[in-house]
């Protein structure tokens, strides 16, 4: 993820904000980093497994959202959420550790025989060919959404970290970040 920095604005911020107080500084900081609140549409392609003669019904693709928080000196933070009720029931955290979290949900009846995997293929309709830190698998009548920081490194070659993992209204939510 690329950070946008405007050293001239930061250096001259006190002169630019004469007489305007903290509110003006906050608004100017938001202007200096206009990309922070633009949600990213993350699209997954689903790849069914070869199950012989019977071809299971699976979604062909699905999407979720990640939103970068405002830039702060030294790092970045990204919030994510998935509303997948059109093909899955209520999610719960199945397993988690320091580097990954797996949410699980029963599949809706139409997709209960789906056996497949899924990975990120587009972000904001642009092709994504990097490490798929979010993945999914469909099997045994369930879907598993996996957020995995294994192999995810930030600008300082440190592993990105999961800061929050939860379920809100039956949907997975998360926060992750790194240093810059």
N, C-alpha and C positions, 0 to 999 in steps of 0.2 A: 504494500500500500504506500502510495507516495504522499508525503506531507507537503503542504504548501506553506512556505514561510515568506514573510515580507519584512526583511531586516530593517529597511528604511522606515517603514511604518512603525515597527516596534521601537526603533531608536528615537524617532521623533514623536512618539505618542504623547508625551507630556505637552509638547508645543501644540500639537493638533487639537488637544482637548482642553485648552485653557478655558477655565470658567464653566465647563460643562459637567464636571464631577464624574463619579463612578459609573453612572448610567451611560454616559457617552463613551467612556472607555470600553464598557462591556459591548455596546453596539458596534463600536469600531473594531473590536476584536472579532466579532461575528462576521463583519464585512471582510476582515483580513483572511478569514478561512471560510469561504462561502460553501464548501463542499460537505461540511460536517453533518448536516441533518438530512441529506438526501438519501432516502432509503434505497438500498440496492435490491433489485429483484434477482434472486438466485434461482436458476432453472436447472432441474435435474432431468436427465434422460434415464428411463427405466429399461433395463436389459433382461428380458425373460430368460429363464433357464430352458435348455432343451429337455423337455420332459417326455420325449418319445412321441407316441401317437396323439396324446391329449395336449392341446396348447392352452395353457391357462389364460384367463382374462386378467390383464394387469393394466394399470394406468400407463400411458406412453410417456408422460412427463408430469412433473409437479413443480411448484415453486414455493419459496419461502422468502423471508425478508431479513436483511441485516442493515443496521443503521449505525454509521460511525458517530461517535460522540465528538463534541468540540475538541480540537487539538489542545494538548497540554505539553509543556516543555518536558521532553524526555520519553514520551510514549504515546500510545494510541489505545482506544477502547472501542469495541464494537458490540452492539446489542443485537440479538437475533430472536426471531419468533417464527413458529410454523403453525399455520391453521390448516390442518389436513383432514378435517372432518368429512370432506366429500368422499374419502376412501378409507378412513380409519375412525375408530371410536376413541374414547378417552385415553390419552397417553399417561404413562407413569415412568419414573426413572427405574430402569431395570438394574443397571450397574453403573458405577462411576469410580474413578480413581483420580489421581493427580493430573493425568494427561488426557483423559477421555470421559465421555458420558454417553450412555446408551438409553434412549427412551424407547418404550415398547407400547404398542396398542393393537387390539384386535382389528382385523380388517373388516370393512363393511361386507355384507353378504355377497355382493356382486364380485368382489375380489378375493374371497376367502381361499381360493385355490391358487392364487398367484405365487409363483416361485421365481424370484428375480433379484437383481441388484440395481442400484442407482448411484449416480455420481453427478457432481456439478458439471454442466456442459456450457452454461452461459451465465454471465452476470450482466444485467441490464441489456440483454439481447446481444451482447458481444461474446464471441467464442471464448471459452475458458479452457486452457490447456495445462494449467499448473496442477499442483498437488491438490486433490479433492479432500480437504479437511472435514467436509461434511459428506456423509455417505448414507445409504439406506440399503436394507435387505428385506425381502418379502419371503416368508416361509412359515410353514405350520400354522397358517391362518392369522399370522401377525405381521406387522411392519415394525422394523427397528430403525430408528433414526440415530445416527452416530456422529458426534462431534469429537474429532480426534486431533490432538495437537502433535502427534508423533510425526516428526519430519517437518513441522511448521517452524521456521525460524524467522526471527525478526531481523532488523537491520544490523544488530550487534551479534548475530549468530547465536542468540539465546532462544530457547524454546518458548513459543507463545504460550500464555497461560489461560486456563479457564477460571474466570473470576466469579461466575454465577451459573448455576444449573438448577432449573426448577420446572414446575408445571403450573400454568395459570389457565383456569377455565378448561382444563383437559388438554391444553396445547403446550408443547415444549417451548421454553424460553431460556436464553443463555446470554452470557457476556464473556468475551474473551479479549485479550489485548497483548501488547508487547512493548518493547522499547524501540526508540528510533535513533 
